[in-house]
Amino acid sequence: MNDRWLSNLRGACRDWGSRFRSSVALTPVRIAVAYLVVGSSALLLSDVIFVQYLSEPLLSRIQAVKGAIEVLLTAGFILLLTGRRERQLQRHIDRLDRQHEQLEVLHRVLRHNLRNDLNVVRGYTRWIETQFETDRVDSACAKVLGTVERMTRYTEQASRIRRITGCEAPTWTYELTELIPALLETHPRVTSDVDLSVSLPDSVTVTANHMFRSALEEVLTNAIEHNDATQRRVAIEVRSAGERVEISVSDNGPGIPDHEITPLREGEESPVVHPSGLGLWFVAWTIRHSNGTLRFETNDWGGTTVRIRVFEAAADAAPVRTGAGDTDPQTERF
């Protein structure tokens, strides 16, 4: 009976301590007060209770007063330093809040104004193309429409990049043996003229960012869209790599230009980013937010192999995502 009571008491103390630690903010004043209380208590225990039995009472009192002054001065010094650090952090937070507000405004401009203006340009260009049917007009209209499509892709990529960190639960669990077939089945560029090979284990589950499905889709799109080979080939392989799972996507295309891969390896953006390059940044940031790694290699076909490594999910991981959409329903779509 006593053992059970003690066990319940210890459990209640642990729960109370956990709630206290999670709910109490460590402000500079609280840190200084905590140090003052702990230091004064230790001083009282060592210099008054113990020392008075080992030395003269007057000496023990002098030592206690001296120690109390030292503790008080140290607490004030801690208060000064932590207060200054808190003000620095607050200025940094305020600056980040202003930058976030600016990005939100820019995103709304891209989402509404730019997209609507591009639709207007597209409509009038097609009207001009039908009204003046000459080779020169057709060529000029084709260039305008191509530019409009590239700008539209920019806005779409910007929206996807924004959603990487816009989910309340950014890490999801994926069953790759269901996700990849579902992705291939719905991908518009996976057609009969693409020689596609897929190697999957019986079952493998990973944890990754909630935009992971879109990142895989972007890798597959690049492997097919920019492949100018007579017979386009794409190979997808999933295998275990220790605690991680490696997903490799290989193609026999011309390879990704160095000016798009080098910034990803060095972690610095290039002065000019093309839509495909922005897509690669989206993939890189998604994998980074998945605690994974991303590599680009030249394969035996002369094309590119993209290797993605993410952690394998634990046995008690969250519910599994398969072929469903990967955007948080609370996140605004572009």
C-alpha positions in Angstrom: 0.0 0.0 0.0 2.8 2.4 1.0 4.7 1.5 -2.2 1.7 2.3 -4.3 1.2 5.6 -2.5 4.8 6.6 -3.0 4.6 5.6 -6.7 1.6 7.8 -7.2 3.2 10.7 -5.3 6.3 10.5 -7.5 4.2 10.4 -10.6 2.2 13.4 -9.5 5.4 15.3 -8.7 6.8 14.5 -12.2 3.6 15.6 -13.9 3.5 18.8 -11.9 7.2 19.5 -12.6 6.7 18.9 -16.3 3.7 21.2 -16.5 5.6 23.8 -14.5 8.7 23.7 -16.8 6.6 24.0 -19.9 4.3 26.8 -18.7 6.8 29.1 -16.9 8.8 31.5 -19.1 12.4 32.0 -18.1 12.5 35.8 -18.0 15.7 37.6 -16.8 14.0 38.6 -13.5 12.9 35.0 -12.8 16.4 33.7 -13.7 18.0 36.2 -11.3 15.5 35.5 -8.5 16.0 31.7 -8.9 19.7 32.2 -8.6 19.3 34.4 -5.6 17.0 31.9 -3.8 19.2 28.9 -4.6 22.5 30.8 -3.8 21.1 32.2 -0.5 19.8 28.8 0.5 23.2 27.2 -0.2 24.9 30.0 1.6 22.7 29.6 4.7 23.2 25.9 4.7 27.0 26.1 4.4 28.0 29.2 6.2 25.5 29.3 9.1 24.4 25.8 10.0 27.6 24.0 9.3 30.3 26.6 10.0 28.9 27.7 13.3 29.9 24.3 14.7 33.4 24.5 13.3 34.3 28.2 14.0 33.4 31.1 16.1 29.8 32.4 15.7 31.0 35.9 14.7 33.2 34.6 11.9 30.3 32.5 10.5 28.0 35.5 10.5 30.6 37.7 8.7 31.1 34.9 6.2 27.3 34.6 5.7 26.9 38.4 5.1 29.9 38.5 2.7 28.5 35.5 0.8 25.0 37.1 0.7 26.5 40.3 -0.9 28.3 38.2 -3.5 25.2 36.3 -4.4 23.2 39.6 -4.6 25.8 41.2 -6.9 26.0 38.0 -9.1 22.2 37.9 -9.4 22.3 41.6 -10.5 25.0 40.8 -13.1 22.9 37.9 -14.4 19.9 40.1 -14.6 21.9 42.7 -16.6 23.2 40.2 -19.1 20.0 38.2 -19.6 18.0 41.5 -19.9 20.4 42.7 -22.6 20.2 39.4 -24.4 16.4 39.4 -24.2 16.2 42.9 -25.7 18.5 41.7 -28.5 16.3 38.7 -29.2 13.2 40.9 -29.1 14.7 43.2 -31.7 15.6 40.2 -33.8 12.0 38.8 -33.5 10.5 42.2 -34.4 12.7 42.4 -37.5 11.7 38.9 -38.5 8.0 39.8 -38.0 8.4 42.8 -40.3 10.1 40.7 -42.9 7.4 38.1 -42.6 4.7 40.8 -43.1 6.5 42.1 -46.2 6.7 38.6 -47.6 3.0 38.0 -47.0 2.2 41.3 -48.9 4.5 40.3 -51.8 2.9 36.9 -51.9 -0.6 38.4 -52.1 0.5 40.6 -54.9 2.0 37.6 -56.8 -1.1 35.5 -56.1 -3.7 38.0 -57.2 -2.3 40.9 -59.3 0.4 39.1 -61.2 -1.6 36.0 -62.0 -4.6 38.1 -63.1 -2.4 40.3 -65.3 -0.8 37.3 -66.9 -4.2 35.9 -67.7 -5.0 39.2 -69.4 -1.7 39.2 -71.4 -2.4 35.6 -72.4 -5.9 36.3 -73.5 -5.0 39.4 -75.6 -2.0 37.6 -77.2 -4.2 34.7 -78.3 -6.7 37.2 -79.7 -4.0 39.0 -81.7 -2.7 35.7 -82.9 -6.2 34.9 -84.4 -6.8 38.3 -85.8 -3.4 38.7 -87.6 -2.5 35.3 -89.1 1.0 35.9 -90.3 4.2 34.1 -89.6 5.8 37.1 -88.0 2.8 37.7 -85.7 2.6 34.0 -84.8 6.3 34.0 -83.9 6.0 37.1 -81.7 2.8 35.7 -80.0 4.5 32.4 -79.4 7.4 34.2 -77.6 5.0 36.2 -75.5 2.9 33.1 -74.5 6.1 31.3 -73.7 7.2 34.1 -71.4 3.8 34.2 -69.8 4.0 30.5 -69.1 7.4 30.8 -67.5 6.2 33.6 -65.3 3.2 31.6 -64.3 5.5 28.7 -63.3 7.4 31.2 -61.2 4.3 32.2 -59.2 3.3 28.5 -58.8 6.8 27.6 -57.5 6.8 30.6 -55.2 3.5 29.4 -53.7 4.8 25.8 -53.2 8.0 27.1 -51.5 5.9 29.3 -49.2 3.9 26.2 -48.1 7.0 24.2 -47.0 6.9 25.9 -43.6 3.3 26.8 -43.6 1.8 23.7 -42.0 1.0 23.2 -38.3 2.3 19.6 -38.5 5.1 19.9 -41.1 6.4 16.3 -40.7 4.2 13.5 -42.1 4.7 9.8 -42.5 4.7 8.2 -46.0 4.4 4.6 -47.2 6.6 4.8 -50.3 5.4 1.6 -51.9 2.0 3.3 -52.1 3.0 6.9 -52.6 5.3 6.4 -55.6 2.9 4.2 -57.7 0.1 6.7 -57.0 2.4 9.6 -58.0 3.3 7.8 -61.3 -0.3 7.1 -62.0 -1.4 10.7 -61.8 1.7 12.4 -63.2 0.7 14.1 -66.5 4.2 13.6 -68.1 4.4 9.8 -67.4 3.2 8.6 -70.8 3.7 5.5 -72.9 6.7 7.1 -74.7 8.7 7.1 -71.5 10.7 3.9 -70.7 10.0 3.8 -66.9 11.4 1.3 -64.5 10.6 1.1 -60.8 12.3 -0.9 -58.0 10.5 -0.9 -54.7 10.8 -3.0 -51.5 7.8 -4.8 -50.1 7.2 -2.1 -47.6 9.1 1.1 -46.4 7.8 4.0 -44.4 9.5 7.3 -44.0 9.0 10.6 -42.3 9.3 13.9 -44.3 8.0 17.3 -44.8 4.3 17.7 -45.7 5.4 18.9 -49.2 7.5 15.7 -49.8 5.1 14.3 -52.4 5.4 17.6 -54.5 9.2 17.4 -54.2 9.2 13.9 -55.7 6.8 15.1 -58.4 9.2 18.0 -59.2 12.2 15.6 -59.5 10.2 13.3 -61.8 9.0 16.3 -63.9 12.6 17.4 -64.4 13.7 13.9 -65.3 11.1 13.8 -68.1 10.5 17.4 -69.2 14.1 18.3 -69.9 15.0 14.9 -71.4 15.7 15.3 -75.2 16.8 11.7 -75.8 15.2 9.8 -78.7 14.0 7.2 -76.2 13.5 8.8 -72.8 14.4 6.6 -69.9 13.7 7.1 -66.2 14.5 4.7 -63.4 13.2 5.0 -59.8 14.8 2.9 -57.0 14.0 2.8 -53.3 16.4 1.0 -51.0 17.4 1.0 -47.3 20.5 3.0 -46.3 21.0 2.3 -42.6 18.6 4.5 -40.6 17.6 6.3 -43.7 15.8 5.4 -47.0 17.3 6.4 -50.3 15.2 7.3 -53.2 17.1 7.6 -56.5 15.6 9.0 -59.8 17.8 8.5 -62.8 17.3 9.8 -66.4 19.2 9.7 -69.7 18.8 13.3 -70.5 21.5 16.0 -71.0 22.0 16.5 -67.3 21.2 19.5 -65.0 23.3 22.6 -65.8 26.1 23.3 -63.4 24.8 26.9 -62.8 21.7 25.4 -61.3 23.3 22.6 -59.2 26.3 24.5 -57.9 24.2 27.0 -55.8 22.4 24.1 -54.2 25.6 22.4 -53.2 27.1 25.7 -51.9 23.9 26.9 -50.2 23.9 30.2 -52.1 21.4 31.4 -54.7 22.7 32.3 -58.1 22.1 35.8 -59.6 19.7 34.4 -62.2 17.3 31.6 -61.3 15.2 29.9 -64.0 11.9 28.2 -63.3 13.6 24.8 -63.3 16.2 26.1 -60.9 13.5 27.5 -58.6 12.0 24.0 -58.7 15.3 22.5 -57.6 15.4 25.0 -54.7 11.9 23.9 -53.8 13.1 20.2 -53.7 16.3 21.1 -51.7 14.4 23.1 -49.1 11.7 20.4 -48.7 14.4 17.7 -48.2 16.2 20.0 -45.8 13.0 20.5 -43.7 12.7 16.7 -43.8 16.1 16.3 -42.1 17.2 14.6 -45.2 20.0 14.9 -47.8 20.0 15.6 -51.5 22.7 14.7 -54.0 23.1 15.0 -57.8 25.3 12.6 -59.7 26.1 11.8 -63.4 25.0 8.2 -64.2 26.1 5.6 -66.7 23.5 6.8 -69.2 25.1 10.3 -69.3 22.2 11.8 -67.5 21.5 12.8 -63.9 20.7 10.7 -60.8 19.0 12.5 -58.0 19.5 10.8 -54.6 17.2 11.7 -51.8 17.7 10.3 -48.3 15.2 10.7 -45.5 14.8 8.9 -42.2 12.8 5.7 -42.0 9.7 6.1 -39.8 9.6 4.6 -36.3 7.2 1.8 -35.5 4.9 4.1 -33.5 5.0 6.9 -36.1 2.0 9.1 -37.0 -0.7 7.9 -39.4 0.6 7.0 -42.9 0.1 9.3 -45.9 -0.1 7.5 -49.3 -1.2 8.9 -52.6 -3.3 11.7 -51.2 -2.5 15.4 -51.7 0.3 16.7 -49.6 -0.9 20.2 -48.7 -2.2 21.0 -45.3 -5.9 21.7 -45.6 -5.5 24.8 -43.4 -2.8 26.1 -45.7 -4.0 28.5 -48.4 -3.6 27.3 -52.0 -2.2 29.6 -54.6 
